[in-house]
Amino acid sequence: MAAVAAASGAGCPVAGCSKADFELRAAVATRRWDSWKQRHPSPLSEADRIEDLAKGLRDRFESDARLTGPLMEDYRYLATQIAAELSVGA
């Protein structure tokens, strides 16, 4: 949750703005991160895993992924911040 709150503080528009937002995004991200091996049995790069996390966040919080546009870069930023925290805990 700290990574999401920090991203919000840094101005990331997809990180949310309340403790409830941060908790929800952290829970969604952790679930997606932990299910990586089940969804991708063959090993891929760390960059692929972060991109998968960004897409998972986008899919959960955007009503239509096709309309995300430039916000996808914000999802990638958020995913990178979360991945750094989750990788340390691994």
N, CA, C and O of each residue as an XYZ file, in Angstrom:
360
protein
N       0.820     -1.188      0.000
C       0.000      0.000      0.000
C       0.869      1.260      0.000
O       0.471      2.294     -0.535
N       2.034      1.169      0.590
C       2.916      2.331      0.656
C       3.328      2.797     -0.734
O       3.428      3.998     -0.988
N       3.565      1.850     -1.629
C       3.970      2.213     -2.989
C       2.847      2.947     -3.716
O       3.105      3.878     -4.479
N       1.615      2.533     -3.485
C       0.469      3.186     -4.133
C       0.300      4.589     -3.570
O       0.078      5.538     -4.323
N       0.403      4.725     -2.268
C       0.281      6.044     -1.638
C       1.397      6.974     -2.115
O       1.161      8.156     -2.366
N       2.605      6.440     -2.240
C       3.726      7.257     -2.717
C       3.502      7.690     -4.160
O       3.788      8.833     -4.515
N       2.992      6.788     -4.992
C       2.706      7.136     -6.388
C       1.640      8.218     -6.457
O       1.730      9.126     -7.284
N       0.644      8.131     -5.605
C      -0.393      9.161     -5.553
C       0.218     10.503     -5.160
O      -0.093     11.534     -5.756
N       1.074     10.482     -4.168
C       1.752     11.694     -3.729
C       2.641     12.301     -4.791
O       2.884     13.508     -4.804
N       3.126     11.449     -5.685
C       3.979     11.919     -6.782
C       3.147     12.416     -7.965
O       3.693     12.849     -8.979
N       1.817     12.349     -7.824
C       0.947     12.878     -8.871
C       0.412     11.864     -9.855
O      -0.139     12.246    -10.888
N       0.556     10.588     -9.570
C       0.049      9.545    -10.470
C      -1.476      9.526    -10.406
O      -2.039      9.210     -9.358
N      -2.157      9.858    -11.507
C      -3.615      9.995    -11.470
C      -4.378      8.679    -11.327
O      -5.569      8.704    -11.014
N      -3.738      7.544    -11.544
C      -4.449      6.272    -11.447
C      -4.234      5.584    -10.104
O      -4.761      4.495     -9.877
N      -3.469      6.204     -9.213
C      -3.175      5.602     -7.917
C      -4.285      5.813     -6.900
O      -4.299      5.154     -5.860
N      -5.204      6.708     -7.177
C      -6.262      7.000     -6.223
C      -5.866      8.138     -5.303
O      -4.770      8.689     -5.407
N      -6.774      8.480     -4.399
C      -6.492      9.635     -3.536
C      -6.924      9.428     -2.090
O      -6.886     10.364     -1.292
N      -7.331      8.212     -1.749
C      -7.734      7.960     -0.364
C      -7.135      6.636      0.102
O      -6.661      5.834     -0.703
N      -7.164      6.427      1.398
C      -6.636      5.186      1.951
C      -7.381      3.987      1.370
O      -6.769      2.956      1.091
N      -8.688      4.112      1.188
C      -9.471      3.021      0.599
C      -9.022      2.737     -0.835
O      -8.924      1.578     -1.238
N      -8.750      3.797     -1.605
C      -8.241      3.627     -2.975
C      -6.908      2.897     -2.957
O      -6.693      1.966     -3.734
N      -6.015      3.318     -2.072
C      -4.683      2.716     -1.994
C      -4.789      1.233     -1.619
O      -4.110      0.386     -2.200
N      -5.648      0.934     -0.643
C      -5.815     -0.447     -0.200
C      -6.365     -1.324     -1.317
O      -5.898     -2.446     -1.513
N      -7.354     -0.819     -2.051
C      -7.946     -1.589     -3.143
C      -6.921     -1.854     -4.235
O      -6.799     -2.983     -4.710
N      -6.191     -0.834     -4.632
C      -5.187     -1.003     -5.685
C      -4.076     -1.945     -5.242
O      -3.596     -2.756     -6.034
N      -3.668     -1.845     -3.995
C      -2.636     -2.740     -3.476
C      -3.126     -4.184     -3.457
O      -2.371     -5.096     -3.792
N      -4.376     -4.401     -3.071
C      -4.936     -5.755     -3.037
C      -5.038     -6.345     -4.446
O      -4.678     -7.501     -4.668
N      -5.527     -5.548     -5.388
C      -5.640     -6.000     -6.778
C      -4.254     -6.324     -7.331
O      -4.064     -7.353     -7.978
N      -3.300     -5.454     -7.078
C      -1.942     -5.649     -7.596
C      -1.285     -6.884     -6.986
O      -0.630     -7.649     -7.693
N      -1.454     -7.079     -5.702
C      -0.847     -8.231     -5.034
C      -1.427     -9.535     -5.573
O      -0.702    -10.503     -5.806
N      -2.734     -9.545     -5.767
C      -3.370    -10.751     -6.319
C      -2.846    -11.039     -7.727
O      -2.517    -12.180     -8.052
N      -2.773    -10.007     -8.551
C      -2.283    -10.179     -9.920
C      -0.825    -10.649     -9.911
O      -0.457    -11.564    -10.648
N      -0.008    -10.020     -9.077
C       1.417    -10.354     -8.985
C       1.594    -11.810     -8.539
O       2.414    -12.538     -9.098
N       0.832    -12.225     -7.543
C       0.958    -13.570     -6.999
C       0.434    -14.648     -7.949
O       0.848    -15.803     -7.850
N      -0.457    -14.297     -8.857
C      -1.019    -15.283     -9.786
C      -0.211    -15.401    -11.077
O      -0.598    -16.134    -11.987
N       0.896    -14.692    -11.157
C       1.719    -14.654    -12.368
C       2.081    -16.058    -12.864
O       1.879    -16.368    -14.038
N       2.607    -16.893    -11.994
C       3.081    -18.219    -12.416
C       1.938    -19.115    -12.883
O       2.142    -19.965    -13.749
N       0.769    -18.946    -12.339
C      -0.389    -19.735    -12.771
C      -0.844    -19.324    -14.165
O      -1.270    -20.162    -14.960
N      -0.752    -18.036    -14.455
C      -1.214    -17.536    -15.752
C      -0.143    -17.607    -16.827
O      -0.462    -17.609    -18.016
N       1.121    -17.665    -16.430
C       2.250    -17.701    -17.374
C       3.251    -18.763    -16.924
O       4.238    -18.441    -16.263
N       3.006    -20.017    -17.273
C       3.897    -21.070    -16.793
C       5.331    -20.969    -17.316
O       6.266    -21.399    -16.639
N       5.510    -20.414    -18.498
C       6.880    -20.271    -19.004
C       7.469    -18.959    -18.491
O       6.768    -17.949    -18.422
N       8.740    -18.971    -18.133
C       9.355    -17.761    -17.567
C       9.455    -16.630    -18.594
O       9.836    -16.847    -19.744
N       9.113    -15.456    -18.166
C       9.244    -14.249    -18.971
C      10.060    -13.245    -18.173
O      10.400    -13.492    -17.016
N      10.369    -12.133    -18.782
C      11.212    -11.139    -18.121
C      10.451    -10.361    -17.044
O       9.221    -10.382    -16.988
N      11.201     -9.691    -16.213
C      10.612     -8.819    -15.187
C       9.795     -7.708    -15.843
O       8.747     -7.319    -15.326
N      10.266     -7.198    -16.972
C       9.523     -6.161    -17.700
C       8.171     -6.691    -18.170
O       7.174     -5.969    -18.138
N       8.134     -7.946    -18.605
C       6.863     -8.555    -19.020
C       5.912     -8.676    -17.830
O       4.707     -8.460    -17.959
N       6.465     -9.018    -16.688
C       5.640     -9.168    -15.489
C       5.074     -7.813    -15.050
O       3.921     -7.732    -14.625
N       5.865     -6.768    -15.149
C       5.392     -5.425    -14.795
C       4.330     -4.967    -15.784
O       3.332     -4.368    -15.383
N       4.527     -5.239    -17.071
C       3.522     -4.886    -18.076
C       2.219     -5.636    -17.804
O       1.137     -5.065    -17.940
N       2.313     -6.895    -17.427
C       1.128     -7.671    -17.078
C       0.409     -7.048    -15.887
O      -0.820     -6.981    -15.867
N       1.163     -6.597    -14.905
C       0.574     -5.948    -13.738
C      -0.114     -4.647    -14.133
O      -1.217     -4.361    -13.667
N       0.524     -3.865    -14.982
C      -0.082     -2.612    -15.448
C      -1.389     -2.882    -16.183
O      -2.372     -2.168    -15.984
N      -1.406     -3.890    -17.018
C      -2.630     -4.228    -17.756
C      -3.713     -4.743    -16.822
O      -4.894     -4.458    -17.019
N      -3.318     -5.494    -15.814
C      -4.298     -5.967    -14.837
C      -4.932     -4.821    -14.067
O      -6.142     -4.817    -13.836
N      -4.123     -3.854    -13.670
C      -4.659     -2.671    -12.980
C      -5.585     -1.894    -13.907
O      -6.673     -1.480    -13.507
N      -5.149     -1.701    -15.142
C      -5.983     -0.995    -16.125
C      -7.320     -1.705    -16.316
O      -8.375     -1.072    -16.319
N      -7.263     -3.013    -16.474
C      -8.487     -3.771    -16.722
C      -9.446     -3.706    -15.536
O     -10.664     -3.736    -15.715
N      -8.901     -3.617    -14.339
C      -9.754     -3.560    -13.141
C     -10.366     -2.180    -12.929
O     -11.499     -2.073    -12.459
N      -9.628     -1.120    -13.269
C     -10.075      0.217    -12.909
C     -10.569      1.073    -14.069
O     -11.031      2.192    -13.845
N     -10.487      0.589    -15.279
C     -11.005      1.323    -16.436
C     -12.192      0.567    -17.010
O     -12.162     -0.660    -17.101
N     -13.225      1.281    -17.394
C     -14.414      0.621    -17.931
C     -14.182      0.074    -19.334
O     -14.813     -0.910    -19.719
N     -13.288      0.694    -20.107
C     -12.995      0.241    -21.462
C     -11.507      0.429    -21.723
O     -11.030      1.553    -21.874
N     -10.785     -0.674    -21.773
C      -9.324     -0.618    -21.934
C      -8.914      0.120    -23.199
O      -7.836      0.712    -23.244
N      -9.755      0.095    -24.227
C      -9.414      0.763    -25.488
C      -9.363      2.276    -25.336
O      -8.751      2.962    -26.155
N     -10.000      2.800    -24.299
C     -10.059      4.250    -24.105
C      -9.029      4.767    -23.107
O      -9.032      5.953    -22.777
N      -8.162      3.906    -22.632
C      -7.186      4.296    -21.615
C      -6.190      5.319    -22.137
O      -5.835      6.254    -21.419
N      -5.735      5.159    -23.365
C      -4.826      6.117    -23.994
C      -3.589      6.388    -23.171
O      -2.951      5.456    -22.681
N      -3.237      7.664    -23.010
C      -2.011      8.039    -22.302
C      -1.976      7.604    -20.836
O      -0.901      7.543    -20.238
N      -3.132      7.304    -20.253
C      -3.136      6.837    -18.867
C      -2.409      5.499    -18.713
O      -2.031      5.119    -17.605
N      -2.216      4.795    -19.815
C      -1.502      3.518    -19.729
C      -0.091      3.736    -19.205
O       0.435      2.888    -18.484
N       0.525      4.844    -19.550
C       1.853      5.151    -19.005
C       1.787      5.325    -17.492
O       2.724      4.947    -16.787
N       0.705      5.885    -16.989
C       0.532      6.028    -15.545
C       0.339      4.669    -14.881
O       0.846      4.436    -13.784
N      -0.388      3.775    -15.540
C      -0.525      2.415    -15.010
C       0.822      1.701    -14.997
O       1.118      0.956    -14.063
N       1.627      1.920    -16.010
C       2.973      1.314    -16.036
C       3.837      1.866    -14.898
O       4.565      1.120    -14.243
N       3.747      3.168    -14.672
C       4.494      3.783    -13.565
C       4.046      3.173    -12.237
O       4.876      2.777    -11.418
N       2.733      3.099    -12.028
C       2.209      2.541    -10.789
C       2.644      1.084    -10.639
O       3.053      0.667     -9.556
N       2.559      0.318    -11.712
C       2.967     -1.085    -11.662
C       4.448     -1.223    -11.315
O       4.828     -2.120    -10.563
N       5.277     -0.349    -11.855
C       6.709     -0.385    -11.557
C       6.963     -0.114    -10.076
O       7.792     -0.774     -9.450
N       6.249      0.856     -9.524
C       6.417      1.181     -8.108
C       5.963      0.035     -7.217
O       6.625     -0.300     -6.235
N       4.836     -0.559     -7.565
C       4.312     -1.685     -6.777
C       5.233     -2.893     -6.914
O       5.522     -3.569     -5.927
N       5.691     -3.166     -8.129
C       6.567     -4.320     -8.360
C       7.855     -4.198     -7.552
O       8.354     -5.191     -7.025
N       8.382     -3.010     -7.455
C       9.604     -2.816     -6.662
C       9.372     -3.217     -5.209
O      10.230     -3.840     -4.584
N       8.221     -2.861     -4.684
C       7.909     -3.209     -3.288
C       7.624     -4.704     -3.148
O       8.075     -5.327     -2.187
N       6.885     -5.288     -4.089
C       6.569     -6.704     -4.000
C       7.797     -7.579     -4.228
O       7.900     -8.658     -3.645
N       8.709     -7.140     -5.049
C       9.937     -7.910     -5.314
C      10.823     -7.974     -4.080
O      11.483     -8.984     -3.833
N      10.838     -6.894     -3.306
C      11.636     -6.867     -2.086
C      11.091     -7.885     -1.078
O      11.849     -8.528     -0.352
N       9.765     -8.015     -1.051
C       9.141     -8.950     -0.118
C       9.213    -10.389     -0.558
O       8.871    -11.283      0.216
N       9.648    -10.644     -1.779
C       9.668    -12.022     -2.302
C      10.835    -12.824     -1.780
O      10.984    -13.995     -2.129
